[in-house]
Amino acid sequence: MTNALTRGLGLGLALAMVLPAQQSDQDEMIARRDKKLAAEFLKRAAWLTDFDAAKEQAAEDDQLIFAYLTRSFAA
């Protein structure tokens, strides 16, 4: 029982240290995404950032989807 309690406390402590760092990383990725979305070449078209909405519109307009993928933002 003591080993399980010790492991549980250790896991809790590890999570308490990691979660704030993950939020900081998430904030940084959001800032990078926003900076990329503000790029001049992206302002030349009406881009959608919601994939389901893009699929709907593509189906309505009988068009293909052109996707610009980047790895700096991942949720």
Phi, psi and omega in degrees: 000319181295319178298319180296318179295316179297316179296320179296317178294321178297317179295317178299318178295317179298316179295321180297330179278327185278320186301316177298323178295322179295321179296319178298317177298319180297317179298319179295318179294322177296318178297318178296317179300313181298321178295317179294320180293342179272359181299145184303317184295335179281342181280352184275359180215163177270091182277144173252140178253002178253112186299319180297319177294322178295319178298317179299311182294320179298320179294317179297320184268359183054050182238161173275165176258128172257122184248134173253110184254141178221152183258004183281349177228119178216126181253000000 
